[in-house]
Amino acid sequence: MRLVDLESAPAYGGGGIREGTLDTKELLVGREGHSNNYRVALTLAETEWAAPRHRHNFDQIRFPISGAFHYSKDDILPAGHVAYFPEGVHYGPQLRQKGLLMLVIQFGGASGQGFISEGQLTRARDELGAKGIIEKGAYTHVDEDGKRHRQDGMEACWEYAMGRQLEYPAPRYEGQIKMNPANYDWIADESLKGVAHKRLGTFTERNLRIGFVKLDHGAALPVGTHDAPQFLFLAEGRVAHAGKSFGRHAAFGFEANEASITLQAVEPSQLLWVQLPRF
């Protein structure tokens, strides 16, 4: 169990594999090397940030809080919408305009290939940077025979860190799945007073689940005890546990089958809720 407020979450900034600068608060991370490894981060685009068309061998969920996310030339994810980016599906070129504040959740998808940690990715990026050039989202280097190679930067880092060629899973979906929570109804919880749910969707044979939970002032929400990791992100309001209060953009993470705790709403609150794939 990890209960993290925004102020105490690790922060880092600067550039990376892609083109531009992000200010990132890393709220939750999973277990490196595990099929259910994950990363929950709140990112602010300090400059315009761009990436070429590409795909991943892991899943993502994106939730813009302020500003709109352009994830292809014709596709825009407005603030307040939620999108599921399945593994193996191309998207881009993407653009984060300066000022875009977005929750980004990355995790191992149904194929079981897992998710590379930020530490593994950073080490690979630094070591590859000594052998070639990483710019505009791509890695370029010249081999010992004088042949020039160009590859997606994320793909190159993954292969370097893992020591093998990346094999993308066959896509389960034909594209990204964009959801507008405002068009879903709240369903009252029959067993919990003052609690209601918006169930946005369940995906793949591994039962990835995405939704929102709403708490009236004083309502109590038991969390934990699921058979897969789950986490909550406080989009609005304030909740408390064990005498400590957590404000907007706090995050709460639970591994599979962890003991349940209770969050109590100090004021009316809404939380994004995600249950990761079951393995």
Phi, psi and chi 1 to 4 in degrees:
 res  aa     phi    psi   chi1   chi2   chi3   chi4
   1 MET       -  130.1  173.7 -176.7   69.5      -
   2 ARG  -133.7  125.3  -77.6  152.2  -60.4  156.6
   3 LEU  -116.2  113.8  -47.8  178.9      -      -
   4 VAL  -126.0  121.6 -178.0      -      -      -
   5 ASP   -89.5  160.7   56.4   35.0      -      -
   6 LEU   -61.5  -37.4 -174.3   63.9      -      -
   7 GLU   -66.2  -34.2  -68.5   71.8   23.1      -
   8 SER   -91.8   -5.7   63.4      -      -      -
   9 ALA   -69.9  142.0      -      -      -      -
  10 PRO   -59.4  140.5  -21.1   31.5      -      -
  11 ALA  -124.5  145.5      -      -      -      -
  12 TYR  -154.1  157.5   57.2   91.5      -      -
  13 GLY  -138.1 -165.6      -      -      -      -
  14 GLY    95.7 -170.7      -      -      -      -
  15 GLY   -88.0 -180.0      -      -      -      -
  16 GLY  -157.4 -140.0      -      -      -      -
  17 ILE   -72.4  -35.4  -64.5  170.8      -      -
  18 ARG   -88.6  179.8  -54.9  -52.8 -173.8 -170.7
  19 GLU   -98.1  113.5 -165.1   76.4    8.0      -
  20 GLY   131.9 -177.2      -      -      -      -
  21 THR  -127.0  129.8  -56.9      -      -      -
  22 LEU  -119.2  140.2  -64.0  177.1      -      -
  23 ASP   -99.8  116.4  179.0   21.8      -      -
  24 THR  -119.9  135.5  -60.1      -      -      -
  25 LYS  -111.9  116.9  -63.4  -78.8  -83.3 -174.0
  26 GLU   -89.3  107.2 -164.5  167.0   66.8      -
  27 LEU   -83.5  -47.5  -59.4  174.0      -      -
  28 LEU  -143.0  144.2  -61.7  168.0      -      -
  29 VAL  -135.5  152.8  -66.5      -      -      -
  30 GLY   -93.9 -147.5      -      -      -      -
  31 ARG  -105.1  119.1  -67.7  175.7  -71.6  171.9
  32 GLU   -58.2  133.8 -172.2  174.2  -66.6      -
  33 GLY    86.6   -5.5      -      -      -      -
  34 HIS   -91.1  147.9 -165.9  -89.2      -      -
  35 SER   -62.3  -22.2   57.4      -      -      -
  36 ASN  -104.3   21.3 -113.3  -23.0      -      -
  37 ASN   -60.2  148.0 -170.6   29.5      -      -
  38 TYR  -152.1  168.7   60.0   84.8      -      -
  39 ARG  -146.6  129.7  177.1  173.1  179.8 -101.9
  40 VAL  -117.9  116.6 -179.2      -      -      -
  41 ALA  -136.8  142.8      -      -      -      -
  42 LEU  -102.7  119.5 -169.3   62.4      -      -
  43 THR  -118.2  137.9   63.5      -      -      -
  44 LEU  -120.1  123.6  173.8   65.7      -      -
  45 ALA   -76.3  110.2      -      -      -      -
  46 GLU   -79.9  -25.9  -65.5 -174.6  -37.4      -
  47 THR  -134.1  176.0   65.7      -      -      -
  48 GLU   -62.9  133.5 -171.3  173.7  -86.6      -
  49 TRP  -125.3  131.6 -172.5   98.0      -      -
  50 ALA  -137.0  154.2      -      -      -      -
  51 ALA  -146.0  143.3      -      -      -      -
  52 PRO   -73.6  172.7   28.5  -35.1      -      -
  53 ARG   -62.5  133.3 -175.6  168.5  175.7   78.6
  54 HIS  -162.7 -176.9   62.9  -76.6      -      -
  55 ARG  -147.5  171.0   56.7  179.1  170.5  163.1
  56 HIS  -132.3  164.6  -65.6  -65.7      -      -
  57 ASN  -101.6   26.2   65.0  -27.0      -      -
  58 PHE  -141.4  167.4   54.7   83.8      -      -
  59 ASP   -92.6  158.7  -81.5   -3.2      -      -
  60 GLN  -143.3  151.3  -59.3 -179.7   88.1      -
  61 ILE  -127.3  134.3  -63.4  168.8      -      -
  62 ARG  -125.8  137.0  -62.5  176.4 -176.8  -90.4
  63 PHE  -139.2   90.1  175.9   40.8      -      -
  64 PRO   -65.8  134.6  -17.4   30.6      -      -
  65 ILE  -103.0  -39.1  -64.3  165.1      -      -
  66 SER  -141.0  121.1  177.1      -      -      -
  67 GLY    95.8  170.7      -      -      -      -
  68 ALA  -113.6  145.1      -      -      -      -
  69 PHE  -103.4  120.6  174.8   48.2      -      -
  70 HIS   -93.4  105.9  -61.8 -113.5      -      -
  71 TYR  -104.4    4.0   60.0   93.4      -      -
  72 SER  -162.8  178.8   80.7      -      -      -
  73 LYS   -61.3  -30.2  -69.8 -179.5  179.3  178.8
  74 ASP  -116.2    0.0  -58.7  -44.9      -      -
  75 ASP  -118.4  127.1  -66.1  -61.2      -      -
  76 ILE  -128.1  134.6  -61.4  174.6      -      -
  77 LEU  -106.6  105.8 -173.5   65.6      -      -
  78 PRO   -71.8  163.9  -14.2   29.5      -      -
  79 ALA   -57.7  137.7      -      -      -      -
  80 GLY    90.3  -16.4      -      -      -      -
  81 HIS   -85.0  161.3  -71.0 -143.9      -      -
  82 VAL  -126.6  138.1  176.8      -      -      -
  83 ALA  -130.7  140.6      -      -      -      -
  84 TYR  -102.0  122.8  169.3   45.8      -      -
  85 PHE  -106.7   99.1  -75.0   63.2      -      -
  86 PRO   -73.2  152.5  -12.4   27.3      -      -
  87 GLU   -62.0  146.3   59.5 -178.9    1.6      -
  88 GLY    81.9   -3.9      -      -      -      -
  89 VAL  -103.8  126.1  179.4      -      -      -
  90 HIS   -67.5  149.1  -79.5   92.1      -      -
  91 TYR  -154.0  165.4   67.5  102.4      -      -
  92 GLY   105.9  176.9      -      -      -      -
  93 PRO   -64.1  142.8   25.3  -33.6      -      -
  94 GLN  -106.6  153.3   62.1  168.6  -60.3      -
  95 LEU  -140.2  127.6  174.4   66.5      -      -
  96 ARG  -109.3  113.4  -57.8 -171.1 -162.9 -169.5
  97 GLN   -74.1  152.5  -65.0  177.6  -26.3      -
  98 LYS   -53.8  131.6 -177.8  178.8  178.7 -180.0
  99 GLY    97.9   -8.5      -      -      -      -
 100 LEU   -66.7  121.7  171.1   64.3      -      -
 101 LEU  -107.8  121.5  180.0   65.3      -      -
 102 MET  -145.0  135.8 -179.2  166.6   62.5      -
 103 LEU   -82.4  128.1 -175.9   72.6      -      -
 104 VAL  -122.4  122.6  179.9      -      -      -
 105 ILE  -116.5  122.3  -56.3  169.3      -      -
 106 GLN  -124.5  138.6  -59.9  167.6  -52.5      -
 107 PHE  -163.3  160.6   51.9   95.6      -      -
 108 GLY   -63.1  130.0      -      -      -      -
 109 GLY   -87.1 -171.1      -      -      -      -
 110 ALA   -64.4  -22.9      -      -      -      -
 111 SER   -68.5  -17.4   69.0      -      -      -
 112 GLY    84.5   11.0      -      -      -      -
 113 GLN   -76.9  -11.2  -65.6 -169.6   37.1      -
 114 GLY    79.3 -169.7      -      -      -      -
 115 PHE  -136.9  127.3  170.3   66.8      -      -
 116 ILE   -70.5  136.4 -172.8  171.5      -      -
 117 SER   -75.5  163.2   72.4      -      -      -
 118 GLU   -64.2  -35.8 -171.6   66.7   19.3      -
 119 GLY   -64.0  -45.3      -      -      -      -
 120 GLN   -61.2  -42.3  -71.0  173.3  -61.2      -
 121 LEU   -65.4  -42.9 -174.9   62.7      -      -
 122 THR   -65.3  -43.5  -60.8      -      -      -
 123 ARG   -62.0  -42.6  -69.9 -170.0  -65.3  -88.3
 124 ALA   -65.0  -42.5      -      -      -      -
 125 ARG   -60.6  -44.8 -179.3 -161.6   65.1 -163.5
 126 ASP   -65.2  -41.2  -67.9  -15.4      -      -
 127 GLU   -73.9  -37.1  -67.6  178.6   23.2      -
 128 LEU   -67.5  -33.6  -75.4  175.1      -      -
 129 GLY   -63.7  -22.0      -      -      -      -
 130 ALA   -80.8  -13.5      -      -      -      -
 131 LYS  -109.7  -14.8  -58.0  175.7 -179.1 -179.3
 132 GLY  -160.6 -154.2      -      -      -      -
 133 ILE  -127.6  130.7  -61.5  173.3      -      -
 134 ILE  -109.9  111.5  -61.8  178.0      -      -
 135 GLU  -151.9  148.2   61.9  179.1    0.4      -
 136 LYS    52.0   37.2  -64.3 -176.3  178.2  179.4
 137 GLY    80.6    4.3      -      -      -      -
 138 ALA  -126.6  153.1      -      -      -      -
 139 TYR  -109.8  125.3  172.1   60.1      -      -
 140 THR  -123.1  132.6  -56.1      -      -      -
 141 HIS  -150.1  163.9   74.1  -76.3      -      -
 142 VAL  -114.6  126.1  178.2      -      -      -
 143 ASP   -79.9 -179.3   64.8   22.7      -      -
 144 GLU   -66.8  -16.4   55.7 -125.1   11.5      -
 145 ASP   -92.9    5.1  -63.2  -37.6      -      -
 146 GLY    82.7   10.6      -      -      -      -
 147 LYS   -88.1  133.5 -174.3  176.2  179.8  180.0
 148 ARG   -87.9  134.7 -175.4  175.0 -179.4  -88.8
 149 HIS  -124.7  139.9  -60.1  -92.5      -      -
 150 ARG  -131.9  132.9 -177.7  176.6  172.6   85.0
 151 GLN  -148.6  151.1 -175.7 -180.0   13.6      -
 152 ASP   -53.2  134.5  177.0   77.9      -      -
 153 GLY   -63.3  -42.4      -      -      -      -
 154 MET   -64.2  -42.8 -176.1   72.9 -176.8      -
 155 GLU   -61.8  -44.1 -178.7 -178.8  -88.7      -
 156 ALA   -62.9  -42.4      -      -      -      -
 157 CYS   -65.4  -41.2  -72.0      -      -      -
 158 TRP   -60.6  -47.9 -168.7   97.6      -      -
 159 GLU   -64.5  -38.0  -67.5 -174.8  -11.7      -
 160 TYR   -66.8  -44.6 -176.1   86.3      -      -
 161 ALA   -68.5  -38.6      -      -      -      -
 162 MET   -91.1  -15.5  -54.6  -55.7  -71.3      -
 163 GLY    73.3   25.8      -      -      -      -
 164 ARG  -156.4  166.1   63.9 -179.7 -172.7  -87.1
 165 GLN   -72.6  139.5 -176.3  176.0   -9.9      -
 166 LEU   -79.6  126.4 -166.8  158.7      -      -
 167 GLU  -113.5  113.3  -64.6 -177.0    6.2      -
 168 TYR   -73.5  138.5  -68.6   98.1      -      -
 169 PRO   -69.1  150.1   23.9  -32.3      -      -
 170 ALA   -63.2  131.7      -      -      -      -
 171 PRO   -62.2  133.5  -20.4   32.1      -      -
 172 ARG   -86.7  -20.0  -72.6  166.9  169.7   77.2
 173 TYR  -129.1  157.8  -59.3   91.9      -      -
 174 GLU   -86.7  -10.0  -67.2 -175.5   -3.2      -
 175 GLY  -171.4 -174.1      -      -      -      -
 176 GLN   -73.4  152.9  -71.9   67.4   43.6      -
 177 ILE  -112.7  110.0  -61.0  169.1      -      -
 178 LYS   -99.9  129.3 -177.7  166.1   65.5  173.8
 179 MET  -124.7  137.7  -63.7  161.2  -85.3      -
 180 ASN  -106.9   99.0 -177.5    0.6      -      -
 181 PRO   -58.0  -26.5  -25.1   35.7      -      -
 182 ALA   -62.4  -23.2      -      -      -      -
 183 ASN   -93.8    7.1  -67.7  -18.8      -      -
 184 TYR  -100.7  148.6  -72.3   69.7      -      -
 185 ASP   -88.8  147.2  -69.1  -29.3      -      -
 186 TRP   -77.7  132.9  -71.5  107.1      -      -
 187 ILE  -112.0  119.7  -54.8  -61.3      -      -
 188 ALA   -64.3  139.3      -      -      -      -
 189 ASP   -77.6  121.8 -167.5  -53.5      -      -
 190 GLU   -70.0  -21.2  -64.4 -179.8   -2.9      -
 191 SER  -106.7   -9.3   60.0      -      -      -
 192 LEU  -125.3  114.9  -61.4  171.4      -      -
 193 LYS   -66.8  132.3 -176.1  179.1  178.7 -179.4
 194 GLY    78.5   12.8      -      -      -      -
 195 VAL  -117.6  135.6  178.0      -      -      -
 196 ALA  -139.4  158.3      -      -      -      -
 197 HIS  -127.7  145.3  -56.3  -89.8      -      -
 198 LYS  -117.0  111.8  -77.9 -173.1  177.9 -178.2
 199 ARG   -95.6  102.4  -63.4  176.2  175.4   89.1
 200 LEU   -73.6  -37.6  -58.3 -171.2      -      -
 201 GLY   175.2  157.4      -      -      -      -
 202 THR  -122.9  132.1  -59.4      -      -      -
 203 PHE  -130.8  145.0  -54.9   96.5      -      -
 204 THR    62.6  168.5   83.7      -      -      -
 205 GLU   -68.1  -10.5   69.5  -84.8   26.2      -
 206 ARG   -93.4    1.9  -61.8  -71.1 -175.3 -177.5
 207 ASN    66.9   43.5 -158.1   34.0      -      -
 208 LEU   -63.6  133.4  165.8   67.6      -      -
 209 ARG  -129.7  138.4  -60.3  171.6   65.6 -170.2
 210 ILE  -132.8  136.6  -54.2  169.5      -      -
 211 GLY  -170.6 -175.0      -      -      -      -
 212 PHE  -125.1  152.6  -79.7   88.0      -      -
 213 VAL  -123.7  134.4 -177.0      -      -      -
 214 LYS  -114.2  133.8 -178.9  173.6   69.9  171.1
 215 LEU  -121.3  127.0  -52.3  177.7      -      -
 216 ASP   -71.3  162.3  -66.8  -18.5      -      -
 217 HIS   -55.6  126.1  176.8 -116.5      -      -
 218 GLY    88.6   -9.6      -      -      -      -
 219 ALA   -68.7  148.1      -      -      -      -
 220 ALA  -112.9  135.3      -      -      -      -
 221 LEU  -125.3  110.7  177.2   70.3      -      -
 222 PRO   -74.1  134.1   -9.5   24.3      -      -
 223 VAL  -135.2  150.9  -72.0      -      -      -
 224 GLY   111.7 -174.4      -      -      -      -
 225 THR    66.2   15.0   68.3      -      -      -
 226 HIS   -82.9  162.9  -75.5  -96.8      -      -
 227 ASP   -89.7   13.8   56.6   -1.9      -      -
 228 ALA  -148.1  156.3      -      -      -      -
 229 PRO   -57.4  146.7  -24.1   34.2      -      -
 230 GLN  -143.7  156.4   62.4  168.6  -43.5      -
 231 PHE  -150.4  160.7   38.6   79.5      -      -
 232 LEU  -128.9  144.8  -59.9   99.7      -      -
 233 PHE  -123.2  124.7  172.3   76.0      -      -
 234 LEU   -81.0   99.5 -173.5   57.0      -      -
 235 ALA   -77.6  -35.0      -      -      -      -
 236 GLU  -146.6  146.2  -62.4  178.3   15.9      -
 237 GLY    96.0 -158.4      -      -      -      -
 238 ARG  -151.4  136.9  179.5  170.7  -70.4  -87.0
 239 VAL  -129.5  165.9  -61.2      -      -      -
 240 ALA  -136.6  152.2      -      -      -      -
 241 HIS  -150.4  132.6  170.0   70.5      -      -
 242 ALA    51.7   41.2      -      -      -      -
 243 GLY    83.0   -0.7      -      -      -      -
 244 LYS  -110.3  137.6 -177.9  174.4 -179.7  179.7
 245 SER  -101.6  141.8  178.0      -      -      -
 246 PHE  -124.5  129.2  -62.3   86.5      -      -
 247 GLY   -97.4 -172.0      -      -      -      -
 248 ARG   -52.8  137.1 -170.6  166.7  178.9 -111.4
 249 HIS    75.5   14.8  -61.1  165.9      -      -
 250 ALA   -72.5  161.3      -      -      -      -
 251 ALA  -136.6  150.2      -      -      -      -
 252 PHE  -134.0  120.7  -46.3   95.0      -      -
 253 GLY  -120.5  142.8      -      -      -      -
 254 PHE  -138.2  129.9  -55.1   86.8      -      -
 255 GLU   -77.0  170.4  -63.7  -60.3  -33.5      -
 256 ALA   -59.5  134.0      -      -      -      -
 257 ASN    63.6   22.9  -58.5  -47.7      -      -
 258 GLU   -70.5  152.6  -93.7 -162.8  -69.6      -
 259 ALA   -61.0  146.4      -      -      -      -
 260 SER   -74.9  145.0  178.4      -      -      -
 261 ILE  -124.9  174.7   68.2  164.5      -      -
 262 THR  -123.0  127.1  -62.0      -      -      -
 263 LEU   -99.0  135.0  -61.6  175.8      -      -
 264 GLN  -118.8  133.4 -173.4  161.9   25.7      -
 265 ALA   -75.4  117.6      -      -      -      -
 266 VAL   -77.0  -27.4  177.8      -      -      -
 267 GLU  -148.5  167.1   56.6 -171.8   59.0      -
 268 PRO   -52.8  132.4  -27.4   36.1      -      -
 269 SER  -139.1  153.9  -58.5      -      -      -
 270 GLN  -133.5  136.6  -68.4 -173.4   28.5      -
 271 LEU  -129.4  133.2  -57.7   99.2      -      -
 272 LEU   -74.3  131.8  175.1   67.6      -      -
 273 TRP  -122.4  131.3  175.9   81.3      -      -
 274 VAL  -133.0  130.0  174.9      -      -      -
 275 GLN  -109.9  123.4  179.2  177.9  -73.8      -
 276 LEU   -73.9  167.6  -66.5 -173.3      -      -
 277 PRO   -57.5  147.5  -25.8   34.7      -      -
 278 ARG   -91.3  133.2  -67.3  178.9  177.6  141.5
 279 PHE  -124.4      -  -68.5   97.2      -      -
